[in-house]
Amino acid sequence: MNNNVVVGLLGPTLDRGDEADRWNFWRPTVSICQHEQMLVDRFDLLYEKKFRKLAQTVTEDIRSVSPETQVCHHEINFRDAWDFDDVYSGLYDFAAEYTFDTDHEDYLIHITTGTHVAQICLFLLTESRHLPGRLLQTSPPRRKSHGPVGEYRIIDLDLSRYDKIHQRFTLEQRESQDFLKSGIATRNEAFNQMIEQIEHVAIHSHDPILLTGPTGAGKSQLARRIYDLKKIRRQVGGSFVEVNCGTLRGDTAMSTLFGHKRGAFTGAMADRKGLLAEADQGLLFLDEVGELGLDEQTMLLRAVEEKAFLPVGADREVHSDFQLICGTNRNLSADVATGRFREDLLARINLWSFDLPGLSKRREDIEPNVAYELDQLAGRIGKRVRFNKEAAERFIKFATAPDAAWSANFRDLNAAISRMATMSPAGRITVEVVDQEITRLQRAWAPRLSSDDRRLNALLQPQQIDELDLFDRVQLVQVLAICRRCKSMSEAGRQLFAASRKLRKSTNDADRLRKYLARFKLSWSDIER
């Protein structure tokens, strides 16, 4: 069995030892060694120099009640035992210099003695594992007749050992993650893992966060949810300030971000506070941060590092302590290589970087997001709109198909739901309304498709496209491309069946091509148009 080692501060009041009748009193440090069911092999006694005499008396008393206990003295001095910085530094230095042997010794950190500040510091150092042990809490006997020994309790800060606490912690963590996802039951495993990381960083760090990803991937909404989560946790007291850096141009950029003094430039008729100052004690979200000019980047770097900056035309600094979240759809590393973005600023804002995937990479999340958009719409227009069964299946099948571009991501989805709801005054979205929306989306995405894909979409009905396997689509696109280059069906057939026709005694390539096209309700005349 490992040796038991107690680490504790001498209590100048509770451990007083100069009275002749001291054995009639409960003294926490001595009583620890009086419990028959807990053998203490070594007691590391921490005390201030001015209490050296008391420490010696307590040591002698421990030896008298527990001869097998070795008492080691550690002199530790605080300028002010009620000053948090001073006490924590002193105890931290002790822990850093102490040689722990966790393979052979079990450590109990006594938190009953010392000032309340010292007790808190011991708790924090134990929780952070700088003191790799369990907490030991002692208390006086409930009745005087029970003698001066008192009671003790050992507390393990490993929360996983406490089912109820661990369950509450897990539930709270899950609720925070759901909050960041706006309550949407997302199914994409990689996205859910990323949200889990963001939740942890948002709660435990004040450093900048960089959100990357395509336009419409939800960077602004996520930044706002991070702020709301920190607000709930009372980690921010100021406002959420959002600015799209792509809208900042010329002289107004500096003024908008950092403020200005009256008369700083033509048109500066009054002082302006600036958005960085507005975000003091809150959260500043700089969307499209890659669009900032180099001068603004320089000022921003200093503001992030020093929490201070000079408004335009000012000779006195303004201080603002804000947390920064940046968003961009640019490759900032590539911009650094071309000199378009400062390398030192990127290093500063890139401590925590998360790449939000576009909607086309989260197709399994489209269905729960459709339900979310319908709920949001109901709140805006004051009535609930729903798909009928066939329309819902039709839209989800189209939306999750491999060729659904979703080029504007959630903005496309939001707009599609809004349009379909508008075209459904009775509150039920029908297949006809869905087909109209599918056609509209395909036209909007057409520039992103190849010319062959666009021709195929023009030849087939929306439902046909929706029911087309990717394998058949790729094959059909290639067949149509060859057909358009040929003057007749026979010529096209000869090219398409060039290898297999050599194995046949008699060939009718035109008929084979006609039957193939008929599978998709197409004819040669359709292709010629």
C-alpha positions as CSV (number, residue, x, y, z in Angstrom):
1,M,0.0,0.0,0.0
2,N,1.1,3.6,-0.7
3,N,2.1,5.8,2.2
4,N,-0.4,8.5,3.2
5,V,1.0,12.0,3.1
6,V,-0.9,15.1,4.4
7,V,0.0,18.5,3.1
8,G,-1.5,21.3,5.2
9,L,-1.1,24.9,6.4
10,L,-0.6,25.6,10.1
11,G,-3.7,27.3,11.6
12,P,-2.4,30.1,13.9
13,T,-5.9,30.3,15.5
14,L,-7.3,26.8,15.3
15,D,-4.0,25.1,16.0
16,R,-3.1,27.3,18.9
17,G,-0.8,25.4,21.2
18,D,0.5,27.7,24.0
19,E,-2.4,27.1,26.4
20,A,-1.8,24.5,29.1
21,D,-5.2,23.0,28.5
22,R,-4.8,22.8,24.7
23,W,-5.7,19.1,24.7
24,N,-9.2,20.1,25.6
25,F,-9.6,21.9,22.3
26,W,-10.1,20.6,18.8
27,R,-7.0,21.4,16.8
28,P,-7.4,20.4,13.1
29,T,-3.8,19.7,12.3
30,V,-3.2,17.5,15.4
31,S,-6.6,15.8,15.2
32,I,-5.8,14.5,11.7
33,C,-3.2,12.2,13.3
34,Q,-5.6,11.1,16.0
35,H,-8.0,9.1,13.8
36,E,-7.4,5.4,14.3
37,Q,-8.8,4.5,10.9
38,M,-6.4,6.8,9.0
39,L,-2.7,6.3,9.4
40,V,-0.6,9.4,8.4
41,D,3.0,8.4,7.4
42,R,4.1,11.9,6.8
43,F,2.8,15.4,7.5
44,D,4.2,18.2,5.4
45,L,3.4,21.2,7.5
46,L,3.5,24.6,5.8
47,Y,3.7,27.7,8.1
48,E,4.9,31.3,8.1
49,K,8.2,32.2,9.8
50,K,6.5,34.2,12.6
51,F,4.6,31.0,13.6
52,R,7.7,28.8,13.9
53,K,7.3,28.3,17.7
54,L,3.6,27.2,17.2
55,A,4.7,24.8,14.4
56,Q,7.2,23.2,16.8
57,T,4.6,22.7,19.5
58,V,2.1,21.2,17.0
59,T,4.9,18.9,15.7
60,E,5.6,17.6,19.2
61,D,1.9,17.1,19.9
62,I,1.6,15.0,16.6
63,R,4.5,12.9,17.7
64,S,2.9,12.2,21.0
65,V,-0.4,11.0,19.5
66,S,1.1,9.3,16.4
67,P,4.8,8.4,16.9
68,E,4.9,6.8,13.4
69,T,4.1,10.1,11.7
70,Q,7.0,12.0,10.3
71,V,6.5,15.8,10.4
72,C,8.4,17.8,7.8
73,H,8.5,21.6,8.1
74,H,8.2,23.9,5.1
75,E,8.6,27.6,5.8
76,I,6.4,29.7,3.4
77,N,5.9,33.4,3.8
78,F,3.2,35.6,2.6
79,R,3.4,39.4,2.7
80,D,-0.4,39.4,3.2
81,A,-2.2,36.1,3.9
82,W,-5.4,37.7,2.5
83,D,-3.9,38.8,-0.8
84,F,-4.9,36.3,-3.5
85,D,-1.9,36.9,-5.8
86,D,0.6,36.7,-3.0
87,V,-0.9,33.5,-1.4
88,Y,-1.4,31.7,-4.7
89,S,2.1,32.5,-5.9
90,G,3.6,31.2,-2.6
91,L,1.7,28.0,-2.7
92,Y,2.3,27.5,-6.4
93,D,6.0,27.9,-5.9
94,F,5.8,25.3,-3.1
95,A,4.0,22.8,-5.4
96,A,6.4,23.4,-8.3
97,E,9.5,22.7,-6.1
98,Y,8.0,19.7,-4.2
99,T,9.0,16.3,-5.4
100,F,5.8,14.2,-5.7
101,D,6.0,10.4,-5.9
102,T,2.5,9.4,-6.9
103,D,3.6,5.8,-7.5
104,H,4.3,5.2,-3.9
105,E,2.5,8.0,-2.0
106,D,-1.1,9.2,-1.7
107,Y,-1.5,12.9,-1.0
108,L,-4.2,14.5,1.1
109,I,-4.4,18.3,0.8
110,H,-5.8,19.7,4.1
111,I,-8.1,22.8,3.4
112,T,-9.5,23.5,6.9
113,T,-6.7,25.7,8.2
114,G,-5.3,29.0,6.9
115,T,-7.2,32.0,5.6
116,H,-10.2,31.6,3.3
117,V,-7.9,32.8,0.5
118,A,-5.3,30.1,1.3
119,Q,-8.1,27.5,1.3
120,I,-9.3,28.6,-2.1
121,C,-5.8,28.6,-3.5
122,L,-5.2,25.0,-2.2
123,F,-8.4,23.9,-3.8
124,L,-7.5,25.5,-7.2
125,L,-4.0,24.0,-7.1
126,T,-5.5,20.6,-6.3
127,E,-8.1,20.9,-9.0
128,S,-5.4,21.8,-11.6
129,R,-3.3,18.8,-10.4
130,H,-0.4,21.1,-9.4
131,L,-1.0,19.3,-6.1
132,P,-1.8,15.7,-7.3
133,G,-3.9,14.6,-4.4
134,R,-7.4,14.6,-2.8
135,L,-8.8,17.2,-0.5
136,L,-9.0,16.6,3.2
137,Q,-11.6,18.5,5.1
138,T,-11.8,18.2,8.9
139,S,-14.4,19.4,11.4
140,P,-14.8,19.6,15.2
141,P,-16.7,17.0,17.1
142,R,-20.5,17.5,17.1
143,R,-20.6,17.1,20.9
144,K,-18.0,18.1,23.4
145,S,-18.4,14.7,25.1
146,H,-16.9,13.1,22.0
147,G,-13.5,14.5,22.7
148,P,-11.2,16.7,20.6
149,V,-10.6,14.4,17.7
150,G,-13.5,15.6,15.4
151,E,-14.3,14.2,12.0
152,Y,-12.8,14.2,8.6
153,R,-13.9,13.8,5.0
154,I,-11.8,13.0,1.9
155,I,-12.9,14.6,-1.3
156,D,-11.8,13.4,-4.7
157,L,-12.0,16.2,-7.4
158,D,-12.4,13.6,-10.2
159,L,-16.0,14.4,-11.0
160,S,-16.4,11.2,-13.0
161,R,-16.5,9.4,-9.6
162,Y,-19.6,11.3,-8.6
163,D,-22.5,10.1,-10.8
164,K,-24.9,12.9,-10.1
165,I,-22.4,15.6,-10.5
166,H,-21.0,14.0,-13.6
167,Q,-24.4,13.6,-15.1
168,R,-25.3,17.3,-14.4
169,F,-21.9,18.3,-16.0
170,T,-22.6,16.2,-19.1
171,L,-26.1,17.5,-19.4
172,E,-24.9,21.1,-19.1
173,Q,-22.3,20.5,-21.7
174,R,-24.8,18.9,-24.1
175,E,-27.2,21.8,-23.6
176,S,-24.4,24.3,-24.4
177,Q,-23.6,22.4,-27.6
178,D,-27.3,22.3,-28.6
179,F,-27.5,26.0,-27.9
180,L,-24.6,26.7,-30.3
181,K,-26.4,24.6,-33.0
182,S,-29.6,26.6,-32.3
183,G,-31.3,23.5,-31.1
184,I,-31.0,21.8,-34.5
185,A,-30.4,18.0,-34.2
186,T,-27.5,17.9,-36.6
187,R,-26.4,14.5,-37.8
188,N,-23.0,15.2,-39.4
189,E,-20.5,13.6,-37.1
190,A,-17.6,15.9,-38.1
191,F,-19.7,19.0,-37.6
192,N,-20.9,17.8,-34.2
193,Q,-17.4,17.1,-33.1
194,M,-16.4,20.6,-34.2
195,I,-19.2,22.2,-32.2
196,E,-18.1,20.2,-29.1
197,Q,-14.6,21.7,-29.5
198,I,-16.1,25.2,-30.0
199,E,-18.2,24.9,-26.9
200,H,-15.2,24.0,-24.8
201,V,-13.1,26.8,-26.2
202,A,-15.9,29.4,-25.9
203,I,-16.3,28.6,-22.2
204,H,-12.6,28.1,-21.2
205,S,-10.8,30.7,-23.3
206,H,-10.8,34.4,-23.9
207,D,-8.4,34.2,-26.9
208,P,-9.5,35.1,-30.5
209,I,-11.4,32.6,-32.5
210,L,-11.2,32.4,-36.3
211,L,-14.2,31.0,-38.2
212,T,-13.5,30.1,-41.8
213,G,-15.8,28.6,-44.5
214,P,-17.8,29.6,-47.5
215,T,-20.3,32.5,-47.6
216,G,-23.6,31.5,-46.0
217,A,-22.1,28.6,-43.9
218,G,-23.4,30.2,-40.7
219,K,-20.3,32.1,-39.3
220,S,-22.3,35.1,-38.2
221,Q,-25.0,33.1,-36.5
222,L,-22.4,30.9,-34.7
223,A,-20.5,34.0,-33.5
224,R,-23.7,35.4,-32.1
225,R,-24.5,32.1,-30.3
226,I,-21.0,32.0,-28.8
227,Y,-21.6,35.4,-27.4
228,D,-25.0,34.4,-26.0
229,L,-23.5,31.3,-24.4
230,K,-20.8,33.4,-22.7
231,K,-23.4,35.9,-21.6
232,I,-25.5,33.1,-20.0
233,R,-22.3,32.0,-18.2
234,R,-21.7,35.6,-17.1
235,Q,-18.3,35.6,-18.9
236,V,-19.1,38.8,-20.8
237,G,-20.8,41.9,-19.6
238,G,-20.6,44.1,-22.7
239,S,-22.4,44.1,-26.1
240,F,-22.1,41.9,-29.2
241,V,-20.7,44.1,-31.9
242,E,-20.7,42.8,-35.5
243,V,-19.1,44.5,-38.6
244,N,-18.7,43.3,-42.1
245,C,-15.2,44.4,-43.0
246,G,-16.0,44.1,-46.7
247,T,-18.2,47.2,-46.3
248,L,-15.4,49.3,-44.9
249,R,-13.7,51.5,-47.4
250,G,-11.1,54.3,-47.4
251,D,-10.9,56.8,-44.5
252,T,-14.1,55.7,-43.0
253,A,-12.6,52.2,-42.2
254,M,-10.3,53.6,-39.4
255,S,-13.0,55.8,-38.0
256,T,-15.6,53.0,-38.0
257,L,-13.4,50.6,-36.1
258,F,-11.3,52.8,-33.9
259,G,-13.3,56.1,-33.7
260,H,-12.1,59.6,-34.3
261,K,-11.9,63.0,-32.6
262,R,-13.8,66.0,-33.9
263,G,-12.0,67.8,-36.6
264,A,-9.7,64.8,-37.3
265,F,-10.6,65.0,-41.0
266,T,-13.0,66.7,-43.3
267,G,-16.5,65.9,-42.2
268,A,-15.6,64.8,-38.7
269,M,-18.1,67.1,-37.0
270,A,-18.2,65.3,-33.7
271,D,-16.3,62.7,-31.7
272,R,-17.0,59.0,-32.7
273,K,-16.5,56.2,-30.3
274,G,-15.7,53.4,-32.8
275,L,-16.8,49.8,-32.8
276,L,-13.8,48.4,-30.8
277,A,-14.7,50.7,-27.9
278,E,-18.4,49.7,-28.2
279,A,-17.3,46.1,-27.7
280,D,-15.6,46.8,-24.4
281,Q,-16.2,43.8,-22.0
282,G,-18.2,42.2,-24.8
283,L,-17.5,40.4,-28.0
284,L,-16.4,41.9,-31.4
285,F,-17.2,39.9,-34.5
286,L,-15.2,41.0,-37.6
287,D,-16.8,39.2,-40.5
288,E,-14.8,39.0,-43.7
289,V,-11.7,40.1,-41.8
290,G,-9.5,39.4,-44.9
291,E,-11.0,42.5,-46.5
292,L,-9.4,44.8,-44.0
293,G,-6.6,47.1,-45.3
294,L,-3.0,46.7,-44.0
295,D,-3.3,49.9,-41.9
296,E,-6.4,48.7,-40.2
297,Q,-4.8,45.3,-39.7
298,T,-1.8,47.0,-37.9
299,M,-4.1,48.9,-35.6
300,L,-6.2,45.8,-34.9
301,L,-3.2,43.7,-33.9
302,R,-2.2,46.3,-31.3
303,A,-5.7,46.5,-30.0
304,V,-5.9,42.7,-29.6
305,E,-2.5,42.4,-27.9
306,E,-2.5,45.5,-25.7
307,K,-6.3,46.2,-25.4
308,A,-5.5,49.8,-26.4
309,F,-5.5,51.9,-29.6
310,L,-5.5,55.5,-30.8
311,P,-8.7,56.9,-32.4
312,V,-8.1,58.9,-35.6
313,G,-6.8,62.4,-34.6
314,A,-6.5,61.5,-30.9
315,D,-3.4,61.9,-28.7
316,R,-4.7,59.7,-25.9
317,E,-5.2,56.0,-26.0
318,V,-8.6,54.3,-25.6
319,H,-8.7,51.0,-23.7
320,S,-11.2,48.3,-24.6
321,D,-11.1,44.7,-23.3
322,F,-13.1,42.6,-25.8
323,Q,-13.0,39.1,-27.1
324,L,-12.5,38.9,-30.8
325,I,-14.1,36.4,-33.3
326,C,-13.1,36.8,-36.9
327,G,-14.8,35.3,-39.9
328,T,-13.6,34.8,-43.5
329,N,-14.2,32.9,-46.7
330,R,-10.7,33.7,-47.9
331,N,-7.5,31.7,-47.6
332,L,-5.6,34.0,-45.3
333,S,-2.4,32.0,-45.4
334,A,-2.4,32.5,-49.2
335,D,-3.1,36.2,-48.6
336,V,-0.1,36.3,-46.2
337,A,2.1,34.9,-49.0
338,T,1.0,37.6,-51.4
339,G,1.4,40.4,-48.8
340,R,-2.3,41.1,-48.6
341,F,-2.7,40.1,-45.0
342,R,-0.3,40.5,-42.1
343,E,1.4,37.3,-40.9
344,D,1.6,38.5,-37.3
345,L,-2.1,39.3,-37.2
346,L,-3.0,35.9,-38.6
347,A,-0.8,34.2,-36.0
348,R,-2.7,36.2,-33.3
349,I,-6.2,35.5,-34.5
350,N,-5.6,31.9,-35.6
351,L,-5.0,30.4,-32.1
352,W,-8.4,28.7,-32.3
353,S,-9.5,28.1,-35.9
354,F,-12.6,26.3,-37.0
355,D,-13.6,25.6,-40.7
356,L,-17.4,25.6,-41.1
357,P,-18.4,23.2,-43.9
358,G,-20.9,24.3,-46.6
359,L,-24.4,22.8,-46.8
360,S,-23.4,20.5,-49.7
361,K,-20.9,18.8,-47.3
362,R,-23.6,18.3,-44.6
363,R,-26.4,16.8,-46.7
364,E,-27.6,14.7,-43.8
365,D,-28.2,17.9,-41.9
366,I,-30.5,19.4,-44.5
367,E,-33.7,17.7,-43.2
368,P,-33.4,19.0,-39.6
369,N,-32.4,22.4,-40.9
370,V,-35.5,22.5,-43.1
371,A,-37.6,21.9,-40.0
372,Y,-35.7,24.6,-38.2
373,E,-36.2,27.1,-41.0
374,L,-40.0,26.4,-41.0
375,D,-40.1,27.0,-37.2
376,Q,-38.2,30.3,-37.7
377,L,-40.5,31.3,-40.5
378,A,-43.6,30.7,-38.3
379,G,-42.2,33.1,-35.7
380,R,-41.7,35.8,-38.3
381,I,-45.0,35.6,-40.2
382,G,-47.2,34.4,-37.3
383,K,-48.5,31.3,-38.9
384,R,-47.2,27.7,-39.4
385,V,-46.5,26.4,-42.8
386,R,-45.8,22.7,-43.5
387,F,-45.0,20.3,-46.4
388,N,-47.5,17.6,-47.3
389,K,-45.9,14.2,-47.3
390,E,-45.2,13.9,-51.0
391,A,-43.8,17.4,-51.2
392,A,-41.5,16.9,-48.2
393,E,-40.1,13.7,-49.7
394,R,-39.7,15.4,-53.1
395,F,-37.8,18.4,-51.7
396,I,-35.5,16.4,-49.3
397,K,-34.6,14.0,-52.1
398,F,-33.7,16.9,-54.4
399,A,-31.9,18.8,-51.6
400,T,-29.7,15.9,-50.6
401,A,-28.9,14.8,-54.2
402,P,-25.2,15.0,-55.1
403,D,-25.8,17.6,-57.8
404,A,-27.6,20.0,-55.5
405,A,-25.0,22.8,-55.4
406,W,-26.4,24.9,-52.5
407,S,-23.9,27.5,-53.7
408,A,-25.1,30.1,-51.1
409,N,-25.4,27.4,-48.4
410,F,-27.9,28.2,-45.7
411,R,-28.9,31.5,-47.4
412,D,-30.1,29.4,-50.4
413,L,-32.1,27.1,-48.0
414,N,-33.6,30.0,-46.1
415,A,-34.7,31.7,-49.3
416,A,-36.1,28.5,-50.7
417,I,-38.3,27.8,-47.6
418,S,-39.5,31.5,-47.6
419,R,-40.4,31.3,-51.3
420,M,-42.3,28.0,-51.0
421,A,-44.1,29.3,-47.9
422,T,-45.2,32.4,-49.7
423,M,-46.5,30.4,-52.6
424,S,-48.6,28.3,-50.2
425,P,-51.2,30.6,-48.7
426,A,-53.2,27.7,-47.3
427,G,-50.3,26.7,-45.2
428,R,-49.4,23.4,-47.0
429,I,-46.5,23.2,-49.4
430,T,-47.4,21.0,-52.3
431,V,-45.4,19.0,-54.9
432,E,-46.2,21.6,-57.5
433,V,-44.7,24.4,-55.4
434,V,-41.7,22.2,-54.7
435,D,-41.2,21.6,-58.4
436,Q,-41.3,25.3,-59.1
437,E,-38.7,25.9,-56.4
438,I,-36.5,23.1,-57.7
439,T,-36.5,24.7,-61.2
440,R,-35.7,28.1,-59.8
441,L,-32.8,26.7,-57.8
442,Q,-31.4,24.8,-60.7
443,R,-31.4,27.9,-62.8
444,A,-29.7,29.8,-60.1
445,W,-27.0,27.2,-59.8
446,A,-26.7,26.6,-63.6
447,P,-23.6,28.8,-64.1
448,R,-21.8,26.5,-61.7
449,L,-22.7,23.4,-63.7
450,S,-21.0,22.3,-66.9
451,S,-22.6,23.1,-70.2
452,D,-23.4,19.4,-70.6
453,D,-25.1,19.3,-67.1
454,R,-27.1,22.4,-68.0
455,R,-28.3,20.8,-71.3
456,L,-29.3,17.7,-69.4
457,N,-31.3,19.7,-66.9
458,A,-33.1,21.4,-69.8
459,L,-34.0,18.1,-71.4
460,L,-35.4,16.3,-68.4
461,Q,-38.2,17.1,-66.0
462,P,-37.3,18.0,-62.4
463,Q,-38.7,14.7,-61.1
464,Q,-36.6,12.7,-63.6
465,I,-33.4,14.5,-62.5
466,D,-34.3,13.8,-58.9
467,E,-34.7,10.1,-59.6
468,L,-31.5,9.8,-61.7
469,D,-28.7,7.9,-60.1
470,L,-25.3,9.6,-60.3
471,F,-23.9,6.7,-62.3
472,D,-26.7,7.1,-64.9
473,R,-26.3,10.9,-64.9
474,V,-22.6,10.8,-65.7
475,Q,-23.2,8.2,-68.5
476,L,-26.2,10.1,-70.0
477,V,-24.3,13.4,-70.0
478,Q,-21.5,11.8,-72.0
479,V,-23.9,10.1,-74.4
480,L,-25.7,13.4,-75.1
481,A,-22.4,15.2,-75.7
482,I,-21.5,12.6,-78.4
483,C,-24.9,12.8,-79.9
484,R,-24.6,16.6,-80.3
485,R,-21.4,16.2,-82.2
486,C,-22.8,13.7,-84.7
487,K,-25.0,14.4,-87.7
488,S,-27.2,11.3,-87.3
489,M,-28.3,8.7,-84.8
490,S,-26.4,6.0,-86.8
491,E,-23.1,8.0,-86.6
492,A,-23.6,8.5,-82.9
493,G,-24.4,4.8,-82.4
494,R,-21.2,3.8,-84.2
495,Q,-19.1,5.9,-81.9
496,L,-20.9,4.9,-78.7
497,F,-20.8,1.1,-79.5
498,A,-17.5,1.0,-81.4
499,A,-16.0,-1.8,-79.2
500,S,-19.1,-4.0,-78.8
501,R,-20.2,-3.8,-82.4
502,K,-17.1,-5.7,-83.5
503,L,-18.3,-8.7,-81.6
504,R,-21.7,-8.7,-83.3
505,K,-22.5,-10.4,-86.7
506,S,-25.2,-7.9,-87.4
507,T,-25.5,-4.4,-85.9
508,N,-28.1,-1.8,-85.5
509,D,-26.4,0.9,-83.5
510,A,-29.1,3.5,-84.2
511,D,-31.7,1.2,-82.7
512,R,-29.6,0.5,-79.6
513,L,-29.1,4.2,-79.1
514,R,-32.9,4.8,-79.6
515,K,-33.8,2.3,-76.9
516,Y,-31.2,3.8,-74.5
517,L,-32.6,7.3,-74.9
518,A,-36.1,6.0,-74.5
519,R,-35.2,4.8,-71.0
520,F,-35.1,8.5,-70.1
521,K,-38.1,9.5,-72.3
522,L,-35.8,11.2,-74.8
523,S,-35.7,11.0,-78.6
524,W,-33.2,12.1,-81.3
525,S,-35.3,15.1,-82.1
526,D,-35.1,16.3,-78.5
527,I,-31.3,16.3,-78.7
528,E,-31.3,18.1,-82.0
529,R,-33.3,21.1,-80.7
